[in-house]
């Protein structure tokens, strides 16, 4: 079964929103991944489809060097600016699609991807990462829930608004319609096993996050489906409707979510 191809411009124009409004991975997850992966302050980390570097910055202190790779130049430029502002010289930002990246074989001690494995050609990327890792080293696929995932009235209202606006702006087809069915038929674990990984398991962590209307709007602007270039001149109308619907559910403007964060760990056999 061939991997589904996603378009390459999905996150164009989202970098500042992604960096500001996406909740960071909780410290418990970072600590657990550090321990399970055997990170000891040396070696090399690679953050693939890194976005604005949430995982790269959370983990870099546990490695001698970190590569942060993304096909969207805006994301990589922001990673570079953040590293310079923080005086971190161990992070190496690179503009490249994961599928096209030319990395040294057996050159990395941990590979990570955050909310991205479903958007790459999974079989190709899994095989590449296996080759890039040193024997006995790990790949972690990290995940987090969006704010509309839940049963609270404000979450249901937000989900409905996003569906309606995607249809209004003819943006429903930005993401392949059948990618979820393809993943259900061929789960990530099967793809990793076929590539030669030993799948170790999933480790989940939950954290409470309080949103505001501004933060929820910013999160939407960080997505591939309603990014600023998609909304264009309709942004003001979208913001007004989202604000109205959210505040009708929670008039105090406080939107609490228990967010699920998780990572799937797999190892290149020694």
C-alpha positions as CSV (number, residue, x, y, z in Angstrom):
1,X,0.0,0.0,0.0
2,X,1.5,3.3,-1.1
3,X,1.8,6.2,1.4
4,X,-0.5,9.1,0.9
5,X,1.1,12.3,-0.2
6,X,0.5,15.6,1.6
7,X,1.0,18.9,0.0
8,X,4.2,20.8,1.0
9,X,2.7,24.2,1.8
10,X,0.3,23.3,4.5
11,X,2.1,25.2,7.3
12,X,3.1,28.3,5.3
13,X,2.4,31.4,7.3
14,X,1.8,29.6,10.6
15,X,5.2,29.7,12.3
16,X,4.6,32.6,14.7
17,X,1.2,31.2,15.7
18,X,2.6,27.7,16.0
19,X,5.4,28.9,18.3
20,X,3.2,31.1,20.5
21,X,0.0,29.1,20.8
22,X,0.9,25.4,20.7
23,X,1.2,24.0,24.3
24,X,4.7,22.6,24.9
25,X,5.3,19.0,25.8
26,X,5.0,18.5,29.6
27,X,8.2,18.1,31.6
28,X,7.2,14.6,32.7
29,X,7.1,13.4,29.1
30,X,10.5,15.0,28.3
31,X,12.0,13.5,31.4
32,X,10.6,10.0,30.6
33,X,11.7,10.1,27.0
34,X,15.2,11.3,28.1
35,X,15.5,8.3,30.5
36,X,14.1,5.7,28.1
37,X,16.2,6.8,25.2
38,X,19.4,6.7,27.3
39,X,20.3,10.4,26.6
40,X,23.3,11.3,28.7
41,X,24.3,14.8,27.6
42,X,26.4,13.6,24.6
43,X,25.5,12.3,21.2
44,X,23.2,13.8,18.6
45,X,19.5,14.4,18.4
46,X,17.5,14.9,15.2
47,X,14.1,16.6,15.3
48,X,12.3,15.8,12.0
49,X,9.5,18.0,10.7
50,X,10.5,20.0,13.7
51,X,8.0,23.0,13.3
52,X,9.3,25.7,15.6
53,X,11.4,23.2,17.6
54,X,9.2,22.3,20.5
55,X,11.0,19.0,20.9
56,X,14.4,20.2,19.8
57,X,14.4,22.9,22.5
58,X,13.0,20.7,25.2
59,X,15.6,18.0,24.6
60,X,18.7,19.7,23.3
61,X,20.4,20.0,26.7
62,X,20.5,16.2,26.9
63,X,22.6,15.9,23.7
64,X,25.9,17.4,22.4
65,X,24.3,18.4,19.2
66,X,20.7,18.8,17.8
67,X,19.6,18.9,14.2
68,X,16.2,20.6,13.6
69,X,14.8,19.8,10.1
70,X,11.6,21.1,8.5
71,X,10.6,21.7,4.9
72,X,8.9,25.1,5.8
73,X,11.6,27.8,5.8
74,X,9.5,30.0,8.1
75,X,9.6,27.4,10.8
76,X,13.3,26.8,10.4
77,X,14.1,30.6,10.5
78,X,12.2,30.9,13.7
79,X,14.1,28.0,15.2
80,X,17.3,29.7,14.2
81,X,16.2,33.0,15.7
82,X,15.1,31.4,19.0
83,X,18.4,29.5,19.3
84,X,20.4,32.7,18.7
85,X,18.3,34.7,21.2
86,X,18.8,32.0,23.8
87,X,22.6,31.7,23.1
88,X,22.1,28.0,22.2
89,X,24.8,27.1,19.6
90,X,24.2,23.3,19.6
91,X,21.0,23.4,17.5
92,X,21.6,23.1,13.7
93,X,18.5,24.3,11.7
94,X,18.0,22.7,8.3
95,X,15.4,23.4,5.6
96,X,14.5,20.1,4.0
97,X,11.6,17.8,3.5
98,X,12.1,14.7,5.7
99,X,11.8,12.4,2.7
100,X,14.6,14.3,0.9
101,X,16.9,14.8,3.8
102,X,20.4,13.4,3.4
103,X,21.7,12.4,6.8
104,X,24.8,10.4,7.8
105,X,24.1,6.8,8.4
106,X,24.3,5.7,12.1
107,X,24.8,9.4,13.0
108,X,22.1,9.9,15.6
109,X,21.3,8.8,19.1
110,X,17.6,9.8,19.1
111,X,15.2,10.8,16.4
112,X,11.9,12.6,17.2
113,X,8.9,13.8,15.3
114,X,6.1,15.8,16.9
115,X,2.6,15.5,15.4
116,X,4.0,14.8,12.0
117,X,4.6,11.1,11.1
118,X,1.1,10.9,9.5
119,X,2.1,13.7,7.1
120,X,5.2,12.1,5.6
121,X,5.7,9.1,3.4
122,X,5.8,6.8,6.4
123,X,7.5,3.8,4.8
124,X,10.3,5.8,3.2
125,X,10.9,7.9,6.3
126,X,10.9,5.0,8.7
127,X,13.5,3.2,6.6
128,X,15.6,6.3,6.4
129,X,15.4,6.9,10.2
130,X,16.4,3.3,10.9
131,X,19.5,3.9,8.8
132,X,20.3,7.2,10.4
133,X,20.1,5.9,14.0
134,X,23.0,4.1,15.7
135,X,22.2,0.5,16.6
136,X,20.2,0.3,19.9
137,X,19.0,3.9,19.6
138,X,15.5,5.1,19.5
139,X,12.8,6.9,17.5
140,X,10.0,8.7,19.3
141,X,6.8,9.8,17.6
142,X,5.2,12.4,19.8
143,X,1.6,13.4,19.7
144,X,-0.8,15.9,21.4
145,X,-4.5,16.6,21.2
146,X,-5.9,19.7,19.7
147,X,-8.2,22.0,21.9
148,X,-11.4,20.8,20.1
149,X,-10.8,17.2,21.1
150,X,-13.3,16.7,23.9
151,X,-16.9,16.7,25.0
152,X,-17.1,20.1,26.6
153,X,-19.7,22.4,24.9
154,X,-17.0,24.9,23.9
155,X,-14.9,22.1,22.3
156,X,-17.9,20.8,20.3
157,X,-18.7,24.3,19.2
158,X,-15.1,24.9,18.1
159,X,-15.0,21.7,16.1
160,X,-18.2,22.5,14.3
161,X,-17.0,26.0,13.5
162,X,-13.8,24.7,12.0
163,X,-15.7,22.2,9.8
164,X,-18.1,24.9,8.6
165,X,-15.3,27.3,7.7
166,X,-13.2,24.7,5.9
167,X,-16.3,24.0,3.8
168,X,-17.0,27.7,3.2
169,X,-13.4,28.3,2.1
170,X,-13.1,25.1,0.0
171,X,-10.3,24.1,2.3
172,X,-11.6,20.6,3.1
173,X,-9.3,19.0,0.5
174,X,-6.1,20.6,1.8
175,X,-5.6,17.4,3.8
176,X,-6.1,14.1,2.0
177,X,-9.6,12.8,2.8
178,X,-8.6,9.2,3.3
179,X,-5.4,9.5,5.3
180,X,-7.1,8.4,8.5
181,X,-8.5,5.3,6.9
182,X,-5.0,4.5,5.5
183,X,-3.5,4.8,8.9
184,X,-6.2,2.6,10.4
185,X,-5.6,0.0,7.8
186,X,-1.8,0.2,8.3
187,X,-1.0,1.6,11.8
188,X,2.2,3.4,12.5
189,X,3.5,0.4,14.5
190,X,3.1,-1.9,11.5
191,X,5.0,0.6,9.3
192,X,7.8,0.8,11.9
193,X,8.0,-3.0,12.3
194,X,8.1,-3.5,8.5
195,X,11.1,-1.0,8.4
196,X,13.0,-3.1,10.9
197,X,12.2,-1.3,14.2
198,X,11.4,-3.0,17.5
199,X,8.3,-1.2,18.7
200,X,8.6,-0.6,22.5
201,X,5.2,1.0,23.4
202,X,3.3,4.1,23.9
203,X,3.7,6.4,27.0
204,X,1.0,8.9,27.8
205,X,1.0,12.0,29.9
206,X,-1.8,14.4,30.7
207,X,-1.6,18.0,31.6
208,X,-4.3,20.7,32.3
209,X,-4.2,23.7,30.0
210,X,-6.3,26.9,30.3
211,X,-7.1,28.6,27.0
212,X,-8.3,32.1,26.2
213,X,-10.2,33.1,23.1
214,X,-7.0,34.7,21.7
215,X,-5.0,31.5,22.3
216,X,-7.7,29.3,20.7
217,X,-7.8,31.6,17.7
218,X,-4.0,31.5,17.5
219,X,-4.0,27.7,17.7
220,X,-6.4,27.6,14.7
221,X,-4.0,29.8,12.8
222,X,-1.3,27.3,13.5
223,X,-3.1,24.5,11.8
224,X,-2.7,23.2,8.3
225,X,-6.5,23.5,7.5
226,X,-7.2,27.1,8.5
227,X,-3.8,28.7,8.3
228,X,-3.8,32.5,7.7
229,X,-3.3,32.2,3.9
230,X,-6.4,30.0,3.8
231,X,-8.6,32.4,5.8
232,X,-7.2,35.5,4.0
233,X,-9.7,38.4,4.1
234,X,-12.2,36.2,5.9
235,X,-10.1,36.1,9.1
236,X,-11.9,38.9,10.9
237,X,-15.3,37.3,10.3
238,X,-13.9,33.9,11.4
239,X,-12.5,35.4,14.6
240,X,-15.7,37.2,15.4
241,X,-17.8,34.0,15.0
242,X,-15.3,31.9,17.0
243,X,-15.3,34.4,19.8
244,X,-19.1,34.6,19.9
245,X,-19.6,30.9,20.0
246,X,-16.9,30.2,22.5
247,X,-18.1,32.9,24.9
248,X,-21.7,31.7,24.6
249,X,-20.4,28.4,26.1
250,X,-18.0,29.9,28.7
251,X,-18.9,33.6,29.4
252,X,-15.9,34.0,31.7
253,X,-13.6,33.4,28.8
254,X,-11.7,30.5,30.5
255,X,-11.5,27.2,28.6
256,X,-9.9,24.4,30.5
257,X,-8.7,21.3,28.7
258,X,-7.0,18.1,30.0
259,X,-4.6,17.6,27.2
260,X,-3.3,14.1,26.3
261,X,0.4,14.1,25.3
262,X,2.0,10.8,24.3
263,X,5.0,9.3,22.4
264,X,5.4,6.0,20.6
265,X,8.9,4.6,21.1
266,X,10.7,2.3,18.7
267,X,14.3,1.0,18.7
268,X,16.8,0.1,16.0
269,X,17.9,-3.4,17.0
270,X,21.5,-3.6,18.2
